[in-house]
Amino acid sequence: MKLKKLKFVDTKRYRSGVDMDIKTQLLTVALKSGQKPDDGLIAKSVWDAGYEAVEWYSVEGGKVKAHLYPKFKK
């Protein structure tokens, strides 16, 4: 499934809800207000596109925190 088709992605922002820095391969996914992302669906969508989702980031208590994504097998 493509990221832009996930119900919590705000497709009105970026390019259909997704922005990728080609140089660093950092992917930013715009979320709809009040929606919680499904980390597993994001990781699967990234994997299906030919990339490997390694970490996702959140801001907690004013600090950036890294979280690991699950690994998918070929």
Phi, psi and omega in degrees: 000140178282146181305318184296345180270353179286137189297338182266359181272130179274096185286355178277350180252155180055218175255096182058036175089002184225138175229133180232129173275110185299322183295314183261350185058033176273122183258130176247127180248123179281130180256144174292146180303129178080001181264141174263134178284153173259101185302323179295319179292323177296311181300318179296318179296319178295316179299316180297334179277357177098013179242171176241120176283122184256308182220155168234157187236147175223161175252118182230120180062032179079006180238146178279130181238133178265142179229140180275142173273156175290153177272142176247145179264148179290000000 
